């Protein structure tokens, strides 16, 4: 092969490589969170985490969350709705919650799984409050402390004037219970391992039982299984 032919061959090889790289980049650029949204950032344990989908179009889910046959019980498919008054959301609604409520400090993203599950990896921006904190009577003191962290205030028995106004419908008491004032309580998004996980539904039921407003609770039913199925960013807690 002459020097000239070698140079031409090298140029052709470089051109093919450049085209391949361009095509791969173009494919990767198409793997968005949703139409028009390539990624977002959340703060997790004091650092900014970029949430995006895995950019490899040949990526396949492996490991525990790729399994379809798990014994029921305990791994039974959960209903779409935990309670008629509690909203169920998907990934796009969760993204928007992250960029609004979570960023502004008016919401809390709760990983309701047990600590051993949380330690394996979690959704960025989540805080681990195991479901048992809200369902077992022996944890009532810790549960009440957490509810105060969420912005609720312990409530004293109303005076005669306040009670009369409430009975006449002259004051907004929809966020008041005998024990709590939930007026400034944060919106909670609660999740666990996915559609066959009962941990977050039990946490929600426990919160409703103590009076946490249903319209300030959201259920991300997809949980870690759907989060990983979409190839979304996860983090391993530093602790």
C-alpha positions as CSV (number, residue, x, y, z in Angstrom):
1,X,0.0,0.0,0.0
2,X,1.4,3.4,-1.0
3,X,1.8,6.3,1.4
4,X,-1.0,8.2,-0.3
5,X,-3.4,5.2,-0.1
6,X,-2.4,4.8,3.6
7,X,-3.3,8.4,4.3
8,X,-6.6,8.1,2.4
9,X,-7.4,5.0,4.4
10,X,-6.6,6.8,7.7
11,X,-8.9,9.7,6.7
12,X,-11.7,7.3,5.9
13,X,-11.2,5.5,9.2
14,X,-11.2,8.8,11.1
15,X,-14.4,9.9,9.3
16,X,-16.2,6.7,10.1
17,X,-15.1,7.0,13.8
18,X,-16.3,10.6,13.9
19,X,-19.7,9.6,12.4
20,X,-20.0,6.7,14.9
21,X,-19.3,9.0,17.8
22,X,-21.8,11.6,16.5
23,X,-24.5,8.9,16.1
24,X,-23.8,7.6,19.6
25,X,-24.0,11.1,21.1
26,X,-27.2,11.7,19.2
27,X,-28.7,8.5,20.6
28,X,-27.6,9.4,24.1
29,X,-29.1,12.9,23.8
30,X,-32.4,11.3,23.1
31,X,-32.5,9.5,26.5
32,X,-34.3,12.2,28.4
33,X,-36.1,12.2,31.6
34,X,-39.1,13.3,29.6
35,X,-39.8,15.4,26.5
36,X,-37.7,18.6,26.8
37,X,-36.1,17.6,30.1
38,X,-32.6,15.9,30.0
39,X,-31.8,16.0,33.7
40,X,-32.4,17.8,37.0
41,X,-30.4,18.4,40.2
42,X,-31.3,17.7,43.8
43,X,-29.4,18.1,47.1
44,X,-28.6,14.9,48.8
45,X,-26.7,14.8,52.1
46,X,-25.4,18.3,51.4
47,X,-24.2,17.7,47.8
48,X,-25.8,18.3,44.4
49,X,-26.7,15.1,42.6
50,X,-27.6,15.1,38.9
51,X,-30.6,12.9,38.1
52,X,-30.6,11.5,34.6
53,X,-31.3,8.3,32.8
54,X,-28.6,5.8,31.8
55,X,-27.5,6.9,28.4
56,X,-26.6,3.4,27.0
57,X,-29.6,2.4,24.8
58,X,-28.6,-1.3,25.3
59,X,-28.8,-1.1,29.1
60,X,-30.8,-3.9,30.7
61,X,-31.9,-4.0,34.4
62,X,-30.2,-6.7,36.4
63,X,-30.2,-7.9,40.0
64,X,-33.0,-8.0,42.5
65,X,-35.3,-5.5,40.8
66,X,-35.2,-7.4,37.5
67,X,-36.8,-10.4,39.2
68,X,-40.5,-11.1,38.4
69,X,-41.1,-14.1,40.6
70,X,-41.1,-13.3,44.3
71,X,-43.1,-15.1,46.9
72,X,-46.4,-13.5,47.9
73,X,-46.8,-12.9,50.7
74,X,-44.8,-10.8,51.6
75,X,-44.1,-9.5,48.1
76,X,-47.6,-9.0,46.9
77,X,-48.7,-6.5,44.2
78,X,-50.1,-3.4,45.9
79,X,-53.2,-1.4,44.8
80,X,-52.7,1.8,42.9
81,X,-54.3,3.8,45.7
82,X,-53.4,3.4,49.4
83,X,-56.4,5.6,50.4
84,X,-58.9,7.4,48.2
85,X,-57.8,10.7,49.6
86,X,-54.1,10.1,49.0
87,X,-52.7,10.9,45.5
88,X,-50.6,8.3,43.6
89,X,-47.9,9.8,41.4
90,X,-45.4,8.6,38.7
91,X,-41.9,9.6,37.8
92,X,-42.7,13.0,36.1
93,X,-44.7,14.1,39.0
94,X,-41.9,13.1,41.3
95,X,-39.4,15.1,39.1
96,X,-41.6,18.2,39.5
97,X,-41.9,17.6,43.2
98,X,-38.1,17.5,43.4
99,X,-37.7,20.7,41.5
100,X,-40.4,22.6,43.5
101,X,-41.4,21.3,46.9
102,X,-38.1,19.6,47.7
103,X,-36.0,22.6,46.5
104,X,-38.1,25.1,48.3
105,X,-38.1,23.1,51.6
106,X,-41.9,22.6,51.6
107,X,-41.7,18.9,50.9
108,X,-40.0,15.8,52.1
109,X,-39.1,12.7,50.0
110,X,-39.3,9.7,52.2
111,X,-37.6,6.3,51.7
112,X,-39.9,4.3,53.9
113,X,-37.9,1.1,53.7
114,X,-35.9,-0.5,56.5
115,X,-32.3,0.8,56.9
116,X,-30.8,-2.3,55.3
117,X,-32.6,-1.6,52.1
118,X,-31.9,2.1,52.2
119,X,-28.1,1.4,52.7
120,X,-28.0,-0.5,49.4
121,X,-29.0,2.6,47.4
122,X,-31.7,5.2,47.4
123,X,-33.4,7.9,45.2
124,X,-31.4,11.2,45.5
125,X,-33.0,13.7,47.8
126,X,-34.7,11.0,50.0
127,X,-34.5,10.8,53.8
128,X,-34.9,7.3,55.4
129,X,-37.8,7.1,57.8
130,X,-38.6,3.4,58.1
131,X,-42.3,2.6,57.9
132,X,-42.1,1.0,61.4
133,X,-41.7,4.5,62.9
134,X,-45.3,5.3,61.9
135,X,-46.9,1.9,62.6
136,X,-45.7,0.6,65.9
137,X,-47.0,2.1,69.2
138,X,-43.6,1.7,70.9
139,X,-42.2,4.3,68.5
140,X,-44.9,6.9,69.3
141,X,-42.4,9.3,70.9
142,X,-40.0,9.1,67.9
143,X,-42.9,9.3,65.5
144,X,-44.2,12.5,67.1
145,X,-40.8,14.1,67.0
146,X,-40.6,13.3,63.3
147,X,-44.0,14.8,62.7
148,X,-42.8,18.0,64.3
149,X,-39.8,17.9,61.9
150,X,-42.4,17.8,59.1
151,X,-43.8,21.2,60.3
152,X,-46.8,20.0,62.4
153,X,-47.3,21.6,65.8
154,X,-48.7,20.0,68.9
155,X,-52.1,21.5,69.7
156,X,-53.5,22.6,73.0
157,X,-57.2,22.2,73.6
158,X,-59.0,25.1,71.9
159,X,-60.5,27.8,74.0
160,X,-64.2,28.6,74.1
161,X,-64.0,31.3,71.4
162,X,-61.9,29.2,69.1
163,X,-64.1,26.2,69.6
164,X,-67.3,28.1,68.9
165,X,-65.8,29.6,65.7
166,X,-64.9,26.1,64.5
167,X,-68.3,24.8,65.3
168,X,-69.9,27.7,63.3
169,X,-67.6,27.1,60.4
170,X,-66.0,30.6,60.8
171,X,-62.4,29.3,60.9
172,X,-60.5,26.9,58.7
173,X,-60.0,23.8,60.8
174,X,-59.3,21.3,58.0
175,X,-55.7,20.9,59.2
176,X,-56.5,20.7,62.9
177,X,-57.0,17.6,65.0
178,X,-57.3,17.3,68.8
179,X,-53.6,16.8,69.0
180,X,-52.0,18.5,66.0
181,X,-52.0,21.6,63.9
182,X,-51.0,20.5,60.4
183,X,-51.5,24.0,58.8
184,X,-47.8,24.4,58.0
185,X,-47.0,20.7,57.6
186,X,-44.9,19.7,54.6
187,X,-46.0,17.7,51.6
188,X,-44.7,14.1,51.8
189,X,-43.9,11.8,48.9
190,X,-43.5,8.3,50.3
191,X,-42.0,5.3,48.4
192,X,-40.4,1.9,49.0
193,X,-39.3,-1.0,46.7
194,X,-42.0,-0.7,44.2
195,X,-45.4,-2.1,43.2
196,X,-44.9,-5.3,45.2
197,X,-43.8,-3.6,48.4
198,X,-46.1,-2.9,51.3
199,X,-43.7,-0.7,53.4
200,X,-44.7,2.7,52.1
201,X,-48.4,1.9,52.1
202,X,-48.1,1.0,55.8
203,X,-46.2,4.2,56.5
204,X,-49.0,6.2,54.8
205,X,-51.7,4.3,56.8
206,X,-49.8,5.1,60.0
207,X,-49.6,8.8,59.2
208,X,-53.2,9.0,58.3
209,X,-54.1,7.3,61.6
210,X,-52.5,10.1,63.6
211,X,-54.2,12.7,61.5
212,X,-51.6,13.8,58.9
213,X,-53.7,15.4,56.2
214,X,-54.3,13.1,53.2
215,X,-53.9,16.0,50.8
216,X,-50.3,16.5,52.1
217,X,-49.3,12.9,51.3
218,X,-48.4,11.4,47.9
219,X,-47.6,7.8,47.1
220,X,-44.8,7.0,44.6
221,X,-45.9,3.5,43.9
222,X,-43.2,2.7,41.3
223,X,-40.5,3.0,44.0
224,X,-37.0,1.7,43.5
225,X,-38.0,-0.9,41.0
226,X,-39.5,1.5,38.5
227,X,-36.8,4.1,39.3
228,X,-34.1,1.6,38.3
229,X,-36.1,0.2,35.4
230,X,-36.0,3.7,33.8
231,X,-32.2,3.7,34.4
232,X,-32.4,6.7,36.8
233,X,-29.6,7.9,39.1
234,X,-29.4,6.3,42.5
235,X,-27.0,7.1,45.4
236,X,-25.5,5.0,48.2
237,X,-25.9,6.9,51.5
238,X,-22.6,8.0,53.0
239,X,-23.6,6.7,56.4
